[in-house]
Amino acid sequence: MSIASFGITIDLPGTEDLLKGLNVEESGKAQRFFSDTLMRHSDKYVPFESGILKNSAYVSAGGDFIVYPTVYARYLWYGDLYVDPITLKGAFHDPVSGRFWSRPYVQKIKDPNGRKLKFNGAPIRGEKWVERCWENESNTIIEEVKEFIMRNKTI
């Protein structure tokens, strides 16, 4: 048995105008609205301690992705605990000052026991917050985008 693969190109005049009239062209208004809506719905899933990560979010200029520009966003996104290679602690705690600290100049390693970070507001707030929001709220977001398209079409 063999499998054949081929491509077909169909040129439909006016397609670009149709997409533009619906605001669904690449980087168009519907894309921007979708990203803004997903970011808004994801807000309650974002890890929260002081609000810096949550409040730093913005949609890219092209409207095609959401950015969380903090230095620790990636660490929180994956949610893996990194520990001191000797003590296997994430951090040391000073109960008098309430501060956490790590041994200076020691490169942390991913916890060999596979421990994950513990998030305030879990299980709603936590790792991969945008993906989990989409899993839970995609139908609502899609409906909002459909309504936006219908309200703003120019065709």
N, C-alpha and C positions, 0 to 999 in steps of 0.2 A: 504494500500500500504506500502510495506517495501522497504528499500534501503539496498543493500548489498555492502560491501566494501571489496576489497581484493587487494593484491599486487602481482606482478609478478617480478621475478628476471631473467634476461637474461644475461648470461655470454658470451660476445663476445671476444674471444681471440684476442689480438692485439690492442684493443681499446686504452689502455694507450699509446702504441707506436704511434698510429695514432694521438692522441691529442697532444702528445709531438712533433711529426713531424710538426704539424701545429702551435706549440708554444701556444696552447690554454689550456694547463693543468693549474691546480690551481696554482696561483702565478707565472705563466709563463710570457714569454716575451710579449705576446699579452695583458695580464692583465695589466702589467706595462705600455705598450704603451697606452692602453685605459685610464688609470688613468692620465698619463702625458698629454694626448691630452685633456681630459676633464678639467684638471687644466688650461691648456694653453687657451682653449676657454673661461673658466670661468673668466679669468683675467679681462676682461672689465666689468664684472658684480659686482666685489668685491667693497664694499664701499671704498672710497679713500679720505683721507684728507692729510696725510703725506706719505702714501705708506707703512707704517710698516705692516699693516695687509696683504695687497696684496703681498708684498715681503717676508713675513714669510712663505708662503705656501710651502709644500713639500708633496711628495707621500710617504706613509709608506713603510717600508722595504719589506713587502710582496707584495707591489704594489696594495693593494686592497682598500685603502681609502686615501683621501686627508686630510691633517692636516693643520689647521691655529692655531698655538700655542700661540697666544697673549691672554692676560688676558681678553680682551673685545670682543673676537671673538664671543662667545656665545650670548652676549648682542646684537651685531649687526646682528647676524644670525636671531634672532627672530624679531628684529626691534620694540619691544614694548618700549614705553617711560616709564621710572620710575621717580617718582616725590617725592618731599618732602611731607610728609603726612599732613602738616598744610597749606603750601602755594600753594601746587599743581603745583609747578614749577620744571622743570627739573634741572635748575641751575640758579644762579644769575650771572649777567654780570657786570663787572667794565669797563665802556667805556674808562676810562683814560688808564688803563693798557692793556685792551683788553682781560683780563683773565676771565674765568668762575670759579665759586666756589659754593660749597654746604655748608649748615650748618654742622659743625663738629659733629660727633657721632650721626647723625640722619639717621636711616635706611629708605631708599627710598621704596616706594610701586609702584606697577604697576598702571599706570594712570587710575583712576576710569572712566574717560571719553573715554578710549580706544584709546587715541592718540598714533600715531606711530612716530618713529624717522624720521627726515627729512635728506635725504642723498644728499651729493654733487654728481652731475652727474646723479641724478634720472631723468627719471624712469629706465634707464639701470642699474646703480649701486644701490644696495639696499639689502634688506634682502633676505635670502635663495638663494644666488647668484648662487650656483652650480645647484640647482634644476631648477631655472629659465633658466640658460644656457642650461641645458639638454632639457627643454621644447622647446626652440627656435632653438637649433642647433644639436639635436640628429641625424638627418639624415646625416649631414655633418660629424659628429664624427664617426658614424657607417661606412661610406664610407672610411674614413681615416684608421680605424682599419682593414677593409676588405683588403684594399690595402697593409697594413703592413703585414697581414697574408700571402697574396699571394706572396709578395716579399721575405718573410723569411721562407717559408715552406721548409722542408728538406725531404719530402716524394715524 
